[in-house]
Amino acid sequence: MLSGKKMFIQPQYFSKFRCIGTECEDTCCSGWKVIIDKNTYKKYRECSDKDLRRQMDKQITRNRGVNANDDYYAKIKMDSESNCPFLNNERLCIIQKKMGEEYLSKICNSYPRELRCIDGIIERSLKLSCPEVTRLALLDSGLMEFNEVEDQLSMHNNIVVTIDTTDAKYNKSLEKYFWALRIFTIITLQKRDYLLWERLIILGLFYDNVNNAVNENKLDTIPQVINKYETMIEQGFLHEELKQIPVNNAVQMNLIKTLVDARCSFGVDTSFADWISKFSQGIQYNSEDDIEVNAARYEEIYRKYYEPYIQHKEYILENYMVDYVFKTMFPLSGKKCCFDSYIMMIVHYAIIKMLLIGIAGFYKEKFDNKQIIKLIQSFVKTVEHNPLYLKNVLNCFTENKFTSMAYMAILIKN
């Protein structure tokens, strides 16, 4: 795509973002793989700074795997602490400092920005693995809104997904109703006369119905399903049904701890490992106790420290969910079916919620927005940037038959 002036759809907070550099408590050059595109790699091979060129030859290696392409052409070898070797003592990039911004790779130049092109419309979002983005996105108590703006499209902008849902090949698939489903999802998530857990369960019931329509080749009934749920939500028909859903903290805690332990087996950065430790200390988790005993402590912490605080701050988690829906192109999200996309969304919510409950127990009366923001940022950096883990989670749920709406309700409701 050529550079020049384009129209973008973006969250309102996008335009407020500015990198705070050395004032940031984290660095975007640590904790993950840094990949180099082909054009940038060629520039590095011709670098005029001899000292920097020697370091590049030593620290940058070609990607010769089956996943090699022009965008993933090479990678930087991180040091023993998972930091980029091109960081200086001030945690600034020496490549940019010596050679200029035009020497940054596509990934380094665009982060934390991400672009998608849907039906010819370019969408921009920001990754919550950046602490400053997390604060801007989640701490606004108003409804998250999206603006259409005109801006410059640079050659460095990395469009990660391109799809045309109006293409005839999608006439008999869910993509045909992408916009209607996405809009319904966001409106429902922001329906504040329902508690957040109620909104999430309503969406599960809705997507269970949509999934059935797809499986039964009744795709053309999706608009009626949307209208039906819009009416039930507006008229409050679902309140009584939601009250009847049981709470099962033992099953919830066992399921979520399995998910967290699975992520630990992949290795976690120091920050996220610290949050897991605080969660365990906060609920006084003891592996020798029965799950019911641990769950009882978990429930006590929820009632005493988490619920009194979060009931006035639900907008933080609501904003996280709305941002997730926007940036993942939910309910498509790259999964086999829309209910799988829903499961993955709930897994994200449930792990964050569980960890926050334990962290509330750790900090007690000092639990506040700072811990919530830091945990979510660390979670996103550790979990959302690891597609292999997320794929294994879905496989784990499928193998253990945890993919029913009943199990999703257990994960959601406390």
C-alpha positions in Angstrom: 0.0 0.0 0.0 1.3 3.4 -1.0 2.1 6.1 1.6 0.0 9.3 1.7 -3.1 10.7 3.4 -5.6 8.1 4.4 -8.8 7.8 6.6 -8.3 5.8 9.7 -10.7 4.4 12.4 -9.1 4.3 15.8 -10.0 4.4 19.5 -10.3 7.9 20.9 -7.3 7.5 23.1 -5.0 6.7 20.2 -4.4 10.4 19.4 -3.3 11.1 23.0 -0.5 8.6 23.0 3.1 9.8 23.1 6.1 7.6 24.0 7.4 8.7 27.4 10.9 7.3 26.7 13.2 6.9 29.7 10.4 7.9 32.0 8.6 4.6 31.2 8.7 1.9 33.9 9.2 -0.8 31.2 11.0 -1.1 27.9 9.5 -2.3 24.6 12.9 -3.8 23.8 12.8 -6.6 26.4 10.9 -9.8 27.1 10.1 -10.9 23.6 11.5 -11.7 20.1 12.5 -8.7 18.0 12.2 -9.5 14.3 13.8 -7.7 11.4 12.3 -7.2 7.9 14.3 -7.8 4.7 14.7 -4.1 3.8 16.0 -3.2 7.2 18.3 -6.2 7.2 19.8 -4.9 4.0 20.4 -1.5 5.5 22.2 -3.1 8.4 24.4 -5.0 6.1 25.5 -1.6 4.6 25.8 0.3 7.9 28.5 2.9 7.7 29.3 2.9 11.5 32.0 0.3 11.9 31.4 -0.4 15.6 27.7 -0.7 15.1 28.1 -2.8 12.0 30.3 -5.3 14.0 27.7 -5.5 16.7 24.9 -6.0 14.1 26.9 -8.9 12.5 27.2 -10.5 15.9 23.7 -9.9 17.3 21.4 -10.3 14.2 20.9 -13.6 12.5 18.9 -14.7 9.5 15.6 -16.5 9.9 16.0 -19.7 7.8 13.0 -21.5 9.2 9.8 -22.5 7.4 8.2 -19.3 8.6 10.7 -17.0 7.0 9.4 -14.2 4.8 10.2 -10.6 3.9 8.7 -9.3 7.2 10.3 -12.0 9.4 13.6 -12.1 7.5 16.0 -12.0 10.5 16.0 -11.6 14.3 17.9 -10.0 17.1 19.6 -12.3 19.6 18.4 -11.1 23.0 20.9 -11.1 26.0 20.7 -13.4 29.0 18.0 -11.1 30.6 15.9 -11.0 27.4 17.0 -7.4 26.7 17.8 -6.2 23.2 21.6 -5.9 23.0 21.2 -2.5 21.2 19.9 -0.8 24.3 22.2 1.8 26.0 22.4 2.5 29.7 19.4 4.9 29.4 17.4 2.1 27.8 17.3 3.9 24.4 18.1 2.3 21.1 21.7 3.0 19.9 20.7 2.2 16.3 18.2 5.0 16.3 20.5 7.3 18.2 23.5 6.8 15.8 21.7 6.2 12.4 18.3 7.8 12.8 14.7 6.6 12.9 14.7 5.4 9.3 17.1 2.6 10.4 14.5 1.0 12.7 12.8 -2.2 11.5 9.1 -2.2 10.7 8.3 -3.7 14.1 10.4 -1.3 16.1 9.3 1.7 14.1 5.6 0.9 14.5 5.3 -0.4 18.0 2.9 -0.1 19.9 0.8 0.8 16.9 -0.9 -1.9 14.8 -2.9 -1.6 11.6 -5.6 -3.7 10.0 -7.4 -3.2 6.7 -11.1 -4.3 6.7 -13.2 -3.7 3.6 -10.7 -1.0 2.5 -11.0 0.8 5.8 -7.7 1.1 7.8 -8.0 0.6 11.5 -5.3 1.6 14.0 -4.9 0.3 17.6 -2.3 0.4 20.3 -0.9 -2.6 22.1 -1.6 -2.7 25.9 1.8 -4.3 26.4 2.9 -0.6 26.6 2.3 0.8 30.1 1.4 4.3 28.8 -1.1 2.9 26.4 -2.7 0.8 29.1 -3.2 3.8 31.3 -4.7 5.9 28.5 -7.0 3.1 27.3 -8.3 1.7 30.5 -8.4 4.6 33.1 -11.0 6.7 31.2 -14.3 6.2 33.0 -16.3 7.2 30.0 -17.4 4.8 27.3 -14.5 3.9 24.9 -15.3 5.6 21.6 -13.9 5.3 18.1 -13.1 8.2 15.7 -12.5 8.5 12.0 -9.5 10.7 11.3 -7.3 11.6 8.3 -3.6 11.0 8.7 -0.4 10.1 6.9 0.1 6.4 6.0 3.8 5.8 6.2 5.7 3.1 4.3 6.8 1.9 7.8 3.2 1.2 8.9 2.8 -2.5 9.2 -0.7 -3.7 8.2 -1.0 -7.1 9.9 -4.4 -8.2 8.5 -6.2 -7.4 5.3 -9.7 -8.7 4.6 -12.7 -7.8 2.4 -15.8 -9.2 4.1 -17.9 -8.1 1.0 -16.1 -10.6 -1.2 -18.4 -13.1 -2.7 -16.4 -16.0 -1.2 -17.8 -14.9 2.2 -21.4 -14.9 1.2 -22.0 -18.2 3.1 -19.7 -17.5 6.1 -19.6 -15.5 9.3 -17.5 -12.7 7.7 -20.6 -11.5 5.9 -22.1 -10.3 9.2 -18.8 -9.1 10.7 -19.8 -5.5 11.2 -23.2 -6.2 12.7 -21.7 -8.8 15.1 -18.8 -6.5 16.1 -21.1 -3.5 16.7 -23.6 -5.6 18.8 -20.7 -7.0 20.9 -19.2 -3.6 21.7 -22.7 -2.1 22.5 -23.4 -5.0 24.8 -20.1 -4.8 26.6 -20.8 -1.1 27.3 -24.4 -1.7 28.5 -23.7 -0.5 32.1 -27.2 -1.2 33.5 -25.9 -4.8 33.5 -22.9 -5.8 35.6 -19.9 -6.8 33.5 -20.1 -10.5 34.3 -23.8 -10.4 33.1 -22.8 -8.7 29.8 -20.1 -11.4 29.2 -22.6 -14.2 29.8 -25.2 -12.6 27.6 -22.6 -12.5 24.8 -21.8 -16.2 25.4 -25.5 -17.1 25.1 -25.7 -14.9 22.0 -22.6 -16.4 20.3 -23.8 -19.9 21.1 -26.9 -19.1 19.1 -24.9 -17.6 16.3 -22.7 -20.6 16.2 -25.7 -22.9 16.0 -27.0 -20.9 13.0 -23.7 -21.2 11.2 -23.5 -25.0 11.9 -27.1 -25.5 10.7 -26.5 -23.5 7.5 -28.9 -20.8 8.7 -26.6 -17.9 8.3 -29.4 -15.6 7.1 -31.1 -15.8 10.5 -28.2 -14.0 12.2 -29.9 -10.6 11.9 -32.9 -12.0 13.6 -30.7 -13.4 16.4 -29.2 -10.0 16.9 -32.6 -8.3 17.0 -33.9 -10.9 19.5 -31.0 -10.3 21.9 -31.2 -6.5 21.5 -34.8 -6.7 22.6 -34.2 -9.0 25.5 -31.3 -6.8 26.7 -33.3 -3.6 26.4 -36.4 -5.0 28.1 -34.4 -6.7 30.9 -35.7 -10.2 30.1 -32.3 -11.8 31.0 -31.8 -10.4 34.5 -33.7 -13.2 36.2 -32.1 -16.0 34.2 -28.6 -14.6 35.0 -29.4 -14.6 38.7 -30.0 -18.4 38.5 -26.5 -19.1 37.3 -24.6 -20.8 40.1 -21.2 -19.7 41.4 -18.5 -22.4 41.6 -15.3 -20.9 42.9 -13.6 -24.3 43.3 -14.1 -25.2 39.7 -13.3 -21.7 38.6 -10.0 -21.5 40.5 -9.0 -25.0 39.4 -9.6 -24.1 35.7 -7.8 -20.8 35.8 -4.9 -22.0 37.8 -4.4 -24.7 35.1 -4.3 -21.9 32.5 -1.7 -19.9 34.5 0.4 -23.0 35.2 0.4 -23.8 31.5 1.7 -20.3 30.7 4.4 -20.7 33.4 5.6 -23.9 31.6 6.3 -21.7 28.5 8.4 -19.3 30.7 7.3 -15.9 32.0 9.1 -12.6 32.4 10.1 -11.5 35.8 7.2 -9.0 36.1 4.5 -11.5 35.4 6.1 -14.2 37.6 6.0 -11.6 40.4 2.3 -11.0 39.9 1.6 -14.8 40.0 3.6 -15.0 43.3 1.6 -12.1 44.8 -1.7 -13.8 43.7 -0.7 -17.0 45.5 0.4 -15.1 48.6 -2.8 -12.9 48.5 -5.1 -15.9 48.7 -2.6 -17.9 50.9 -2.6 -20.6 48.3 -1.3 -24.0 49.6 -0.9 -26.9 47.1 -1.4 -29.3 50.0 -4.8 -28.0 50.8 -8.0 -29.3 49.1 -9.1 -27.1 46.2 -12.3 -26.3 48.3 -10.1 -24.8 51.1 -8.1 -22.7 48.7 -11.4 -21.6 47.0 -12.9 -20.6 50.3 -9.9 -18.2 50.9 -10.2 -17.0 47.4 -13.9 -16.2 47.9 -13.2 -14.4 51.2 -10.6 -12.2 49.5 -13.0 -11.5 46.7 -15.7 -10.3 49.1 -13.4 -8.4 51.4 -10.9 -6.6 49.1 -11.7 -7.1 45.4 -15.4 -6.6 45.1 -15.7 -3.4 47.2 -13.0 -1.7 45.0 -13.8 -3.1 41.5 -17.6 -2.3 41.8 -16.7 1.3 41.3 -14.0 0.6 38.7 -15.6 -1.9 36.4 -15.0 0.4 33.5 -11.3 -0.6 33.6 -12.1 -4.2 32.7 -14.9 -3.1 30.4 -12.4 -0.9 28.4 -10.0 -3.9 28.3 -12.7 -6.1 26.7 -13.9 -3.4 24.2 -10.3 -2.8 23.2 -9.8 -6.6 22.8 -12.8 -6.9 20.6 -11.6 -4.0 18.3 -8.0 -5.1 17.9 -8.7 -8.8 17.5 -11.4 -8.3 14.9 -13.7 -10.3 17.2 -15.7 -12.5 16.5 -13.4 -13.6 13.6 -10.2 -13.5 15.6 -8.6 -16.3 13.5 -10.5 -19.1 15.2 -12.4 -22.0 13.6 -15.8 -20.7 14.9 -17.2 -17.7 16.6 -17.7 -19.5 19.9 -14.0 -20.4 20.0 -13.3 -16.7 19.7 -15.7 -16.1 22.6 -13.9 -18.8 24.7 -10.6 -17.1 24.0 -11.9 -13.7 25.0 -13.3 -15.2 28.3 -10.0 -16.9 29.0 -8.3 -13.5 28.9 -10.9 -11.9 31.1 -10.9 -14.8 33.6 -7.2 -15.0 34.1 -6.9 -11.2 34.7 -9.8 -11.3 37.1 -8.5 -14.2 39.1 -5.0 -12.7 39.4 -6.5 -9.3 40.4 -8.5 -11.0 43.2 -5.3 -12.5 44.7 -3.4 -9.3 44.2 -6.2 -7.4 46.1 -5.6 -9.9 48.9 -1.9 -9.2 48.8 -2.2 -5.4 48.9 -5.5 -5.3 51.0 -6.6 -1.7 51.6 -3.7 -0.4 49.4 -5.1 -2.2 46.3 -5.8 0.4 43.6 -5.7 1.3 39.9 -1.8 1.2 39.8 -1.8 -2.6 40.5 -4.6 -3.2 38.1 -2.9 -1.4 35.3 0.5 -3.0 35.9 -1.0 -6.5 36.1 -2.9 -6.1 32.8 0.1 -4.6 31.0 2.3 -7.5 32.2 -0.4 -10.0 31.3 -0.7 -8.7 27.8 3.0 -8.6 27.2 3.5 -12.1 28.5 0.3 -13.9 27.2 -1.2 -12.0 24.3 2.1 -11.9 22.5 2.4 -15.7 22.7 0.1 -17.2 20.1 1.4 -20.7 20.8 0.2 -20.5 24.4 -3.2 -19.3 23.3 -3.5 -22.0 20.8 -2.6 -24.6 23.4 -5.2 -23.2 25.8 -8.0 -23.7 23.2 -6.8 -27.2 22.6 -6.7 -27.9 26.3 -10.3 -26.7 26.7 -11.4 -28.8 23.7 -9.7 -32.0 24.9 -11.2 -31.6 28.5 -14.6 -30.7 27.1 -14.5 -27.3 28.8 -16.0 -25.5 25.8 -19.6 -25.4 26.9 -21.4 -22.2 27.9 -21.8 -23.7 31.4 -18.0 -23.8 31.9 -17.7 -20.2 30.5 -20.3 -19.0 33.0 -18.3 -20.6 35.8 -15.2 -18.7 34.7 -17.0 -15.4 34.5 -19.3 -15.3 37.6 -18.1 -14.9 41.2 
